Amino acid sequence: MRRSQRSFCLAVLFACACTLLAQSQLAPVTVQVEIVNPKTSRKAASAGNRTDSSNVVIWLTPLPANNGSAAATPPAHSAPQITQIDKSFYPHVLVVQAGTGVQFPNRDPFLHNVFSLFDGKRFDLGFYEAGSSKTVRFDRIGVSYLFCNIHPEMSAAVVAVDTPYFGLSNDAGRVTISNVPDGRYQLNVWYERSLPEDLKTVSRVVSIAEGARSLETIKVKENVNFSLEHKNKYGQEYIPPANTSPVYGRP
């Protein structure tokens, strides 16, 4: 190999190494979320109480203009689980990239029957006993509302998105998304207690760059009429289910 060719190859390798190093050192994108409830916000503020702003899902979908930019390594997410324990789902909200398998271990000393029959991924895991686990692959983009056909107090949601760049707010409303390369993105928001039309108003296009990795505060309006009440998988009240085909309505 000629010296000029060797020098060129070394330069290319050096440039690639620098690009990978820069990508690995990308500062996280941060977003602050504020839950707005017209009925309680003013009263809570006057009493000095802090509103719980957890379980707001934020995800960034790359826009076509990003095709020419170098892609960063997608953030690593731990193997997702929604555990059934103390007649509750934990966590209450889980966000995953579409195609991800989610485990549903039963840590209670009795049977559960997890199901989701509206939007998102529709499934019915049937009865399964303490200590066992089942897995569902969420291969459809959207929100899957989860319930147990035995215990009406149990509810959760899995949000499957079309991007690896997503995060979930903590109780202080802070969302952190790692390894997002520079570019333009569609910022999307989902919150269980908000109306779809209100969430559309806070969705917008954002630009991520070295000096713009902290986005403006997002104010999410809470639906004052929100309720967790729901029917069983047969569309009936929580009594022993009739031997009919499952029918389910929006919670």
RALIN-V436319 format. One record per run of one state. SS is the DSSP state (2 for helix, 1 for strand, 0 for the rest). FROM is the first residue (numbers start at 1). LEN is the number of residues. If there is no record, write none. Layout:
ss: {SS:SS}
from: {FROM:FROM}
len: {LEN:LEN}
This chain:
ss: {0:2:0:1:0:2:0:1:0:2:0:1:0:1:0:1:0:1:0:1:0:1:0:1:0:1:0:1:0:1:0:1:0:1:0:1:0:1:0:1:0:2:0:1:0:1:0:1:0:1:0}
from: {1:3:25:29:37:41:47:56:63:64:69:81:82:83:86:88:91:93:98:100:107:112:113:114:117:123:125:128:129:133:139:142:149:155:162:166:169:174:178:183:192:196:201:204:210:212:213:214:215:218:222}
len: {2:22:4:8:4:6:9:7:1:5:12:1:1:3:2:3:2:5:2:7:5:1:1:3:6:2:3:1:4:6:3:7:6:7:4:3:5:4:5:9:4:5:3:6:2:1:1:1:3:4:30}
